[in-house]
Amino acid sequence: MRAIWKGSLSFALVNLPVKLYVATSSKELRFNNLCPHCHSPIKYKKWCPVCNREVKEPLRGFKLGTNYVILDESDFERVKIRSRHSIEIEKFAPREKIPQVMRSHNFYLVPDTGGEKIYALLVKVLTNLDHVGIGKFVLHNREHIVELAPYKNALLLTTLFYDNEVRKLEALPELMSKVELSKEELKLGEEIIRKMSVNEIDFSEYKDKYTEGLKKIIEAKSKGQLITIEEQVDLHEQEDLMDSLRASLEALTSAHS
């Protein structure tokens, strides 16, 4: 695994060298678009409709009014702000204060040579206080708000959406009406959740059944076979919420007995 960025992490008067790694990678199956006649992969060209020709090295432009302002690499370097080369932590807050909807992409932040002790101290203190750091950082030609949180014995850097990028719940008409719940419905609902609750979640138990099934279909089709992957689902129609809650509770009680 190769670091995608090297720089420094700073907070208060403390500064330490750090490296950034991508924390996740998608395992989804990737498909190619093929020619329906010869089954060759289709290539997409960068095409100029005015010059009627392929463009090998296009320029980057920003539309301003009816014209485009052309930018090159030197223009991006002209924005000389500290967060281009340093992760600037401006404040700390309880982890629970960061709305989940604001979190975007995750990265592992690790110490570079010479920063190990300060890094370990920061991980330990944030863990003990259950706090996260909030700051700014430039990545891919954009300044992001970032959350710095302890994760096991390391730091997890998560880019956050800006406030004006998060769609407001109040704009959803489905949530406008007020729903009345009885005490019995609430009691049954709470009992179901208590019975389904665990102290720890083992995410290795979760598998992508759809992708696994698709792999089997691809393998079978490569051998000239056609198979169907079908998972049986037991569906019970319930006339009202109370019937559904009672049936669920009975099923859970039987499963745990």
Stockholm file with secondary structure:
# STOCKHOLM 1.0

chainA/1-257         MRAIWKGSLSFALVNLPVKLYVATSSKELRFNNLCPHCHSPIKYKKWCPVCNREVKEPLRGFKLGTNYVILDESDFERVKIRSRHSIEIEKFAPREKIPQVMRSHNFYLVPDTGGEKIYALLVKVLTNLDHVGIGKFVLHNREHIVELAPYKNALLLTTLFYDNEVRKLEALPELMSKVELSKEELKLGEEIIRKMSVNEIDFSEYKDKYTEGLKKIIEAKSKGQLITIEEQVDLHEQEDLMDSLRASLEALTSAHS
#=GR chainA/1-257 SS CCCSEEEEEEETTEEEEEEEEECCCCCCCCCCCBCTTTCCBCCCCCEETTTTEECSSCCEEEEETTEEEEECHHHHHTCCCGGGTEEEEEEEEEGGGSCGGGEEEEEEEEECTTCHHHHHHHHHHHHHHTEEEEEEEECSSSEEEEEEEEETTEEEEEEECCGGGSCCGGGCGGGSSCCCCCHHHHHHHHHHHHHHCCSCCCGGGCCCHHHHHHHHHHHHHHTTCCCCCCCCCCCCCCSSHHHHHHHHHHHHHHHHC
#=GC SS_cons         CCCSEEEEEEETTEEEEEEEEECCCCCCCCCCCBCTTTCCBCCCCCEETTTTEECSSCCEEEEETTEEEEECHHHHHTCCCGGGTEEEEEEEEEGGGSCGGGEEEEEEEEECTTCHHHHHHHHHHHHHHTEEEEEEEECSSSEEEEEEEEETTEEEEEEECCGGGSCCGGGCGGGSSCCCCCHHHHHHHHHHHHHHCCSCCCGGGCCCHHHHHHHHHHHHHHTTCCCCCCCCCCCCCCSSHHHHHHHHHHHHHHHHC
//
